[in-house]
Amino acid sequence: MLITCPYCGPRDVIEFTYQGDGNRERPQPNSQDLDAWNAYVYDRLNPAGDHNEIWQHSGGCRTHLRMVRNTVTHEISSTGFARGDHNAAARHKAGGKS
């Protein structure tokens, strides 16, 4: 399986580390809602079909990616920066600081 890194281009999946579900929302840090914290820490979905995920290019530039991957076919329909900073790649390639 090839994953397209915004910095490095297409790379083999062996260079990447799965970081988690891209749809989960963390409760507010000062929240006292134990049910919400319990769900955040322990509950996981196991969807069949397209799924929003966070990955890290751990064997390369170490950037975090957000991708949509089909959990049945493993087809990747989109990849991009996890935080949406599309200008970081251009600055990096130009020799500037990110």
Secondary structure by P-SEA (a helix, b strand, c coil): cbbbbcccccccccccccccccccccccccccaaaaaaaaccccccccccccbbbbcccccbbbbbbbbcccccccccccccccccaaaaaaaacccc
